């Protein structure tokens, strides 16, 4: 066995030179940071050709795989250095691993020793870090032995953060120090027994792949339109005697801040920047240039909405020295044109770094266009698709009811559009109630999945009824608000009560968390204020019993399991449940899982909560991206830890990529108001290359060979079946509220808005990006400012410890 070892690392190579084990010796959990072939075999996945360090290439048009070659030469020196050498089609490929203190140096060389040139159109290294959802109900295994992988691509400074899912250090950082990384792709293997009487039913893993050379053929649809990254795609031509090298350093890190601090030590520029702003807002970036480097130029690119031509702007003159931090530069850019932006930093050494950020239309306009689209294109009053008054596309899963909750929530915050409320109400009463329950009887959920029904569907149904109960009676046509309040209580009581169900699966699922955490507190409050005292008593008892179970199970993280063996759809709502119940210490444990789950990157689209099932790749999932972001925001309001509000904002705004019609970098374009539920961050997505860095709905899987997909999505149509609830979560938080916090140095930062200094005096003007701005919260200063009924609060003034409206409360809903 080939082993490298020092006081910090132990690395084990198999007989073919692939890494089968990588352990940080100071890690008390003893995590193996790479995919273990023994687990692959046990889980029935195979794929030994995708272990860390295996590779594939396309040389002069011929496909080459290291796994199909003769065994390589392996040379180990003093248990500190290993060299693995291959020869294929006239090329010499060499991988070298070297231990130096707390750093593992990984060097890849591709040399052409023969006397004629070689054209390499693809050179891909399997980068199989332990991104695994273990088939194991021991949640600690999924927390301590698995990681999310957050990539930073573009230019010369690729880096990757492998975050342990428990958020417990050490984590593993991988920093590019030589050569460019063209792409980070993934391949998924999974088992899903959803249609069987078993829960949890889903497990799997992602094999990551680094493309050192990528000509775009791994993802042709994306490469053809991706103006942000396509200049990094191309061939590598090695003339006789030439070689190319790439090098990475692997080292442990403590947290996100430490990840970037160490990047600076490896010569990477260090950035803090605004990932997403709204039209008319302010892009802000803070930059620390590597020691010994000088800036040559900073360019910003975007695509013209009128001509779709790429426009270039030099912003170098706008860079200013930060008077408070002598090693830092600041960049502030007012942006009036919506659309994605790419910033390129050029250094005098010739090295280049990249940021990708976005400017949204005003979010209230996005939401209004969405509501109009749903009522014009998705509402099916005549039932031409099979269910009168349903919103299309049809689905048996409750997630599809998010369209109704969104319409109702939006109309409760903005000037109501009676037609939108009327269609949502008709759909709730004339479709939803009849479809999900036998004869509309809430005590008899319909078995829509053959032999069972899904408890989680009831969360969405109760939410629709509750939001109807909040609408003015004058806007309702079929029932009174009081009736809908009673129905909401009845449905949620069935959802939480295991005694209401005969099947063991359904009984078990009543103990799992769900989206009802968004509204149960308000529902109970409204029931208490109504005449429905028996309904209030029953639901309150069930909720308190649920909370006791959650508190008990929190000690072994039972809330992290749903239908999946490990799921942010479980631990996000569980954190909220514990907070609502006042169990803050238990909630903090789940809060750490949320922090580890939300990405950080130089690309705003890769800052989403980590999830893979719906795309078979690392992805933005509109529903659960928005829901986990909401959990992070609520955690901030309880804990006051600014890591949560920063994570919540970047995760929330990544979700709007699924609604943004100004995005031009994806094959799937959107019309104003249109939406697609999923964005595959991985490029290439090796399961379905057409999904690479693209937006889509799960209907794309209906032609898949997997029998589960064939059963679930046989009649699926459209790209937005499970969207909407995340917009409700947005409207409950960032849709109305801007946040201002102080960092450890006392410096003010605004999240979901921006700060500007008053021209005269020491005050600050706070400008909110919220769709319907009603509130500004300064938790560290114990200040909160709220708009009055029917008013908006777009700006506020903070001076001398006081928070006041800037020039009076701004605007009204009727303006």
N, C-alpha and C positions, 0 to 999 in steps of 0.2 A: 504494500500500500504506500502511496506517495503522500507524505505529510510535510507541510510547512508549519513551523510553530515558533512563537516567541512569547514574551510575557503578555502580549495583548491579543494575538490572533492564533487560531488553529485552522488551517486550510487543508482539506483532504481532496485529492484528485483520484478519479477512478482510473482503470487501466487504459482508458482512451484519452486521458488528459482533461476530462471535464470535471468541474468542481462539484463534488457531491455533498460537501459539508463546509460551512464557513461559520465559525463561532468566535464571538468576542469573549475572551476569557474572564473579563470583569462583569459580564452579564450574569446576574444571579439566576435568570430564567433559563440560561443555556440555549438560547434560540439558535437554530440553524437558519442562517439568513438566505440560503438558496433552496431551491426545490430539491427535496430529498428523493432519490430514485426508489428508496424502499417504500415511501408513502405512495408514490405513483403506482407501484406494483400492487400495493394493498388496496388502493382505491379503484384499481382496474383501468387506469388511464393510459398506461404505456408511456409513449413519448420520451423514451430515453435519449432520443436524438436531439432533444431540446433542452438538455441540461446546460447549466451555466458554462459558457466557453465553447460549446459546439457552434458550428458556423455553416453558412451556405454562401455561395457566390455564383455569379453569372460571368463567365470568362469567355470572351470571343463568341458569345451566343450560346455557350454550353453551361448547363446547370451543374454545380459541384456542391456536394455535401460532405462535411467532415466525417459524418457517421458512416458514409459509404466508402471511404478511403481505407487503405491499409492502416493498421494502428500506427499512430505517430511515434516519433522518438521523444522520450521523456527523460529529461536530465534534471536531477535534484541536487542542489549544492548546499551542504551544511544546514539542511532543514530551514533555510532562509530564502532560497530562490529556486524556482522551477521554470524550465523552458520546455515548451511543447512544440515540436516542429513537424509540419506537414509539407508534402510536395504534391502538386496537382496541376496538370496541364501547363507545365513549365513555370509555374509560380511556386515560391516558397513562402508559406504562411507560418508565422511564429507567434506564439502567445507566451508571455513571460509574466510570472508572478513573483514579486519580491517584497519581503517584510523588512521594514525599517521603523522600529519603535511602534508607535500607534498608527502607522500608515501601511497600507497594502498597495503597492504600485502594480498596476496592470497595464502591460504594454503589448500592443498588437502591431506586427510588422507584416507587410505584404511586399515581397521583393520579386523582381523579374531578373533572374540571373542569366537568361538565354539571350541570343543575339537578335531577336526580333521583338517588336512591341506586342503588348497584351492590352486588350480593351476590356475593362471591368465595368459592367453596367449595374452590378449589385454586389455588395459585400456586407453580409448581415451576421452579427454575433448574437447568439442567444444569451440574454441578460436575465436569467431566470431567478430573480429574487423571490422570496417566500411569500408571494401574493396568493394566499391560500385561504379558502373557506373550508376548514376541516369537517369531515363527516363525523362529527363528535359533539355530543350534547354537553361535554365539559367546556363551558364557555371560556374558561381560563386558557385553554389551549389556543382558541381562536384569537384571544386577546394578546397572549404573551409570545406566541410562536408564529405569528403572521404579521405582514406589514402591508400598508398602502405604499404606492410609488408615485411621487409627484415630480414630473419632469420640467426642465427648463431647457428649451431648444432655441436654435437660431444663432448664427454667428460662431464665435470661437470659444464660447464659455458655457458649454453644456454642463448641466449638473442634475443630480437626481437625489431626492430625499426619500429614503425608505423609512417610513414612520411606523414604529410598532403600534399595533392597534389599541393597546392599553394606554398609550401615550407615556409609558414609563421608559425613561432613558436606561441604557443607551439606544439610540437609533443609529442608522448607518447612512452616511453620506458618500456619494460617488461624484467626484469632480473631474471634469475634463481638463487636462493640462497641456495636451498637444493634439492637434488635428481637430477637424470638425465632425460633429455627429449630425447626419442628415435627417434622421427620423427615429422615433420611438414607436414601435408597433407592438401588437399583442395577439396572442392566440388563446382561446378559451377552451377548456375541457370542463364538463359538468355532468352531474346526474340530477334529474328532477323527477320526483315521484308524486307530483302535485295531484294527479288524477287518481292516485291510490289513497286508501284510508290511512294516511300517515302524515304526521306533521311533527317536527320540521321535515321538509321534503327536498330541499335544494342544498347542494354543495358543489364546489368546483374550485378552479384555480386559473390564473392567467400566467402564461409564459410571455415575458417581455422580450423584445428583440431590438437591439441597436442596429441601425443601418449606418454603416460608415461610408458606404457608397450607395446611392439610390438615384436611379434615373427617372423615377416616377412610375415605372411599370408595375410596382407592387400595389399601386392605388391610382390607376389611370384617371378615373373620374375626378378625384380630388386634385391630382397634380395638374389637370387641365385648367382649373379655375382658381386654385389657391394662390392668389397673388402675394400672400404673406410669406409663404415658405417655399414657393416653387423655384426661387433663384438658388436654393440650396440643393436642388436635384440636378444630377448630371452624371456623366461617365468619368471614370478615372483611367487615363491612358498612361501606362508604364512603358517607357522606351527601354531598350536593352540596358541592363545594369541599374535601372532606377528602382526605387522603393518608396513606400509611403508608410508613415507611422502614426499611430494614435496612442495616447496614454491617458489613463485615469488613475486617480488616487481614491482609495476607499478608506474611510476613517470614521470612528464613532462621533456622534454629536448629541448634545443634550436636549435641544429644543429648536424651534424655528429661528430664533434670534442667533443661536450658536451656529446653526447651519450656514447662515449668511456671513457670520463673522469669520468662520473658517474658509468660506469661499474667498473672502478678501485676502486671507493669508496665502491662498493658492494663486493669487494674482487676478481674481475675478473682480470686475466692478460691482459695487454694492448699491442696490437700489431700494428705495421705498417709494411707492407710487400709487396713484389713484387708478384702480383697474377699470372702473366704469363711472361715467358722469352723465348728466343729461344735457341736452342742447342749451347752450348759453352758460354752462357751468365752467368750472376751472379744473384743468388737469394740473396736478402738482406732483413733482418728483424730487426726491432727495438722492444725491449721488455721491459716493466716495470712490474716487479714481484710484486704481492700484498704485502702490508706491513706485515712484520712478517713471510713471506714465504721464503723458500729456494728452489733452483732448485736441484732436484735429478738427472734428466737425460733428454736429448732431443734426440728423435729418428726420423729418416726420413725413410719412406717406399716408395717403388715404385715397379712396376711389370716389371720383366725382359722381354725384347722384344724377346729374344731367347727361354726361357723356360716357360714364363708366370708364373713363381713362384714369390711370394712376397719376395723382398729383403729388409733387415733391416740394417740401418747404424746409429751408435751413432755419433752425431755431437756435443756433449756436450763440447769437448775440443775447438771447434771453437768459442764458445761464448766469447766475449771480452767486457770489460767495456768501455762505451762510455766516452772519456775524457771530452767531452763538456757537457754531461748530466749525472751527477753522479748516478741518479736513473735508468739509462737505460743500457741495454745490447744490443750488436749488434751481428748479425750472417750473415756471407757472405759465400756463397757456390757456387763454380764454378760447373756448371752442363753440362755434355757432353752427357747424355743419355736422349733422348726425352721420354715423358710420364708424366702421372699424379703423383704427389708426395703428401704424407700425412706426416705432421709433428706432433708429439705428444710431448707435454711438461708435464713432471711429476714433481710434487712438493713434498717436504718432508712430507706434510700433507696427501699425498695419492691422492690428486686431480689431474686431468688431463685436458689439453686443447688441441685443435686441430686446425691446419691450413691445407687447401687443396689448392694446387697450381699446375701449369702446366709448362712443358717444351715442346715447339713446335719444330718441324723440322724447319729449316730455311724457312721463309715464301715464298721466291721465289720458293723453291722446292714444297711447297704445291700448289702454284698457277700454276706451270708448270704441275704438275700431274693432277690438276683439268682440265686444258685446254685439255690435252691429253685425259682424260677420256670423256669429253664432245664430242670431235670430233670422238672418237672411239665408244662410246656406245650410245650417245644421238642423234646424227645427223641422220636423216632419209631421205636420198636423193630420194629414190624411193616412199616415201609416203606409206609405208606398214601400218602405223597406221592411214592413212587418209589424210595427208597433206604433199605433197612432199616438201622436203628441210626444214621441221620444225625440231626444236630440241625438243626431248621428255623429259618429258611427255607433251602431248598436253594440252593446256588450252586456254580458251578465255580471261583470265585476263592478262593484260599487264605485270604484275610482271614476267610472264614466259619468257619474253624477256631479263631478266637480264643475261642469258647465253651469248647472243650476245654482250651486252655491256661489260661484263667482258672480253670476248675473244679479243674484239677490244682494250679495254683499256690496257690490259696486253701487247698486241703486239705493242702498241705505246710506252711503257716504256722499254721493253726488246728487244733483237734482234728478229725481226719478224720471225714467222713461217708461210710461205706463205699459207700452207694448212689450217691453222686455220683462217686466214683472208678470204680466199676464201669461206670457208663454212659459215662463219658469213655473208658475203655479199650475197651469194646465198639465205640464209634463209631470209634475210631482204627483198630482192627484189622479190623472187619467192614464198615466203610463207607469210611473215608478211604483206607486202603491199596489197596482194590480199585477205588475210583473214580478216583484220580489216577494209577494205574499199571496197565499192561497185565498182567493175571494177577498183580498184586501184585509185579511185578518192578521194583525201584527203578531199574534201568538203562533202563527203557522208560516214561518218563512218557507218559500218554495225551494225545493232541491234543484237548483239550476245547474248543478255540476254532476248530474247523474244520480249518485247515491248520497250526496251531501249538499249542504249549503254552507256558505262562507260567512262566518261571524263578522269579519271585518267590513263586509258590505253594509251592515247595519249602522256603522259609524257615519257613513256618508248620508244614508237615508234620514237618520235623526237630525243631521246637520241641516239638510234641506228644509225639513219641517220647522226646525228652530228658527232659521233665518226668515221663513215665511211668517212666523209669529211676531217677528220684529218689524214687519212692514206695516205702514198705515192701513187701516181697514178700508179706506177709500180706494186703495189700489188693488184690493183682493176681490175676486169674482166668485169663488167657489166655496170658501169657508171663512170663518172668522179667525183673527189672530189667536184667540183663546183655544180654538179647536186645534190649530197647528201646534201650539205650545203643549197641549195634552198629548198629541200624537208623538211629538219629539220625545217626551218623557216616557211614553209607553215603549217606543222602539228601543230607546237606550236602556231601559230596564230589562227588556228581553236580551239585549246584547250583553249585559253584565251579569245576568243571572244564570248560572249553570243548570239550575233546576228546571229551566224552561225548555231544555233540549234533551232529546233522547240519545243522540249519537255521541260517542265518546270524543270524536274529533271536535264537534261543536262545543261540548262541555269544556274541553281543554282550552279552546281558543277564546272562551269568555275571559280567561285569566291573562290574556295577552293584551298589550297596549295597542292603541290606534289613534286615528286623527281626532277622536272625540275629545282629546285633551285641549283642542283649540277652543272648545265652547262649553264644556260641562260646568265650569265654574259659573259662567253667565247664565246658563240654563237653570241651574239650581237657584241662583239668585232671583231670576224671574219667576220661577215656580213658587218660591217663598212669598213673593209679593202678590201672587195671584190667589184665586180661590181654590187652586188645585193642591190642597194641603196633603191629601193622601198620596198623590203622585210625587209630591216633594219628599214626603217621608220615605216612601219606598225607594226612590232613586238615591236619596242621600244615604240610606243604609247600605245599598249595594255599592255605592261609590266608596264609602268608608271601609267596607269589607275588601273591596278591590285594593284600596290603599294599604291595608294591613298586609295583604299578600305581596304587594309590590315591595313594601318595606322589608318583609322577611326574605323575599327572593333577591333583594338588592345585594344581600351579603354574598351571594354566589352569581350575581349578574344574570339572573333568569330573564330580566327584561330585554336582554340583547338577542333573544331567540324569538323568531316569528315562524312563518312558513319556511324561512331560511335558517340555517344553523347559526348564522351571525348576521345581524341586519341593522342598518341604521334606521330602518322603519320601526325597530323595536327600541333601541337605546335612546333615540331622540325623544320620542313621546314619553318614555319612562322617566327621563330626566325632568320633563315638564310635569308629569304626574306627581313626582316626589316634591317638586317645588310648590305646586298648588296645595299639597297636603302639609307643607311646612317642614318637610324632612330635608333640610338643606345639606347636611353632611352626606346623606346617602345620595342626594342629587349630584353632589360634587364628583362622586365616583363615576357616574354616568357622563357628567360633563367632560371629564378627561377623554372619554371615548369619542365624544363629539369633536373635541379639538384635534384629536389625531385623525379624524375622518375627513375634515375639510381641508382641501388642497391649498397649496401656495405655489406660485409659479410666476414666471415672467410673461405669461399669456393669460389673459382674463378668463379664457374658456377652460383652463385647466386648474381652476381654483374652486371647483365644485366639491360637494360631499362625495366621497369615494363610494362607487356602486358599479356593478358590472353586469347584472343579470339581463336587464332589458336590452342591452346592446351587445352582450358577449364581449365587452371591452370596457375599460375605464371610460366613464361617460358623464355627461350632464343628463340627469333624469329630472324633468321639470317638476313632477309631483314630489318625489322624495328629496330632491335637491332643495326645493323650497321649504319642505316641512322640517328637514334637519336644520336648515338655516334659521327657521323660526325658533326652534328649540335653543339654538345658540344665542339668539337675541334675548329670549326670555331668561336664559341663564345669566346673561350680563346684567339684566335689570335686578336680579337677586344678588349676584356675587360682586358686581362692580369691577370685575376683572376685564380689562379692555381687550384681552385676547379674544374673548367671546364676541364682542361687538364687531371687531375687525373681521373675524372669520365669518360671522353672520352676514355682513354686508357683501364681502366678495363672493360668498356662496349664493346669496339671493340674486345678485346682479348677473352672475353667470347664467342663471335660469332664463333671463330675458333674451338670451341668444335663441331660445326656442320660439320667440315671438317677434323677433326683430327683422323687419322687412328691409332694413338698410344694409344687412350683412351680404356682402358680395363674394366672400371667400369660400362658400360651400356650394356643391353641386345643386342642392335643393334650395331654391329661392322661395321666398314667401311674399304673398301679396299683403297689403295692409289689412290687419285683422286675422290673417291666417296664422296657423301655428303647427308645430311638429313637436312631439313629446320628448324626443331624445336626440342627443348630439354625441356621437362617438368621438371622444377626444383622441383615441389611439389612431395613428396614421403610420402604417396601414393597420386596419382591422383585418386580421388574417383569416377570420372566420367568414366575413363577408366584405371583401375589399371595397365594394361600392359604397359602404357605410363610412369609410375612412373620413374623418373630420367632416362629417355630413350630418344633416338633420333628417329624421325619419320617424315613423311610427311603427309599432310592432306588427302592423299588417305586412311589412316586408318579409316576415317569417312564414307567411301562410303557405308559400311554395317550398318551404324547407323540408328536408328529408326526415327530420326528427318527428316522430309520431306525436309527441307532446305538442309541438308547434302546430302540427296539422290539426290536432283536436282543438286547441285553444283559439287558433286564429283562422280557421277554415273560412269563416264568413266575415273576417275583419276587413274593414275598408277605412281609408282615411288615415291621417297621421296624428290625430289629436284625441284619441278615445279616452285617455286617462288624465286629461289636463283640467285645471281650474282650481282645485283645492289649494294649490300652491299660491295662487293669486289671492285667495282669501287670507292665507297666512301672511302674505306680503302686506295686504291692506290693514291687517291687525297690528303691524309693526312699522316697517319702513314706508308703507303707503301713507302713513300719517305723521310719522315722527322722525326728527333728526336728532342725533346724539352728539354731545360734545364731552370729551373726556380729557383728563390730564395724564401724560405719561410719567415715568419715574422721575423725570427731571422737572415736572410741573408744567411742561409745555402743552398748550391746548391743541386738540385735534378734533376735527368735525367728521363724523361718519354719516353718510347720506346727505351731504351738503358741503359747503365750504365756508371758510373764514376769510374776512378781509379786514385790515386795519382801518379805522377811521382816519380820514385825512387830517383831522384836527382832534386832538385828545388821545386818550389811551384806550379807548373802547374798541370792541370788535363787533362787526356785523356778521351775523350767522345767516346764511342763505340755505334753505332746505330744498332738497331734490324730491321730496315726497310728492306723490300723485295728488293727494288731498291734504295739504299741510295743516295740521291741527295742533301739533305739540312739539316742543323742544325740551329735551331733557339733559341736564348737566348733573349727572349723578355724583361726581366727585365734589361738586360745589353745593350739592343738596338744593338745586334749583330746578324748577319745572315751570314752563309757561304753556298754557293751553288757550286755543282760540275759543271764542264764545260760540253759541249755537248758530249755525249757518254761516260762520266766518272761516276764513283761511288765515294761516300764519306762515307766510312765505319767508319773512325775515324777522330777526330779532336783534336787539342790541344788548351786549354784555359789557358792563363797565362798573367799576367800583363795587364789585360783588353783587350787582343787581342784573336781573334778566328782564327786559321790557320789550314790547313790540317796537319795531323800527318804523317810526313814522305812523304809529297806530296799527291796529290789526289790519292785515292786507286782504282786501277782496272779500267776496262772499260766494256761496254756492250758486246764487242766482245771477251773478254778474255775467 
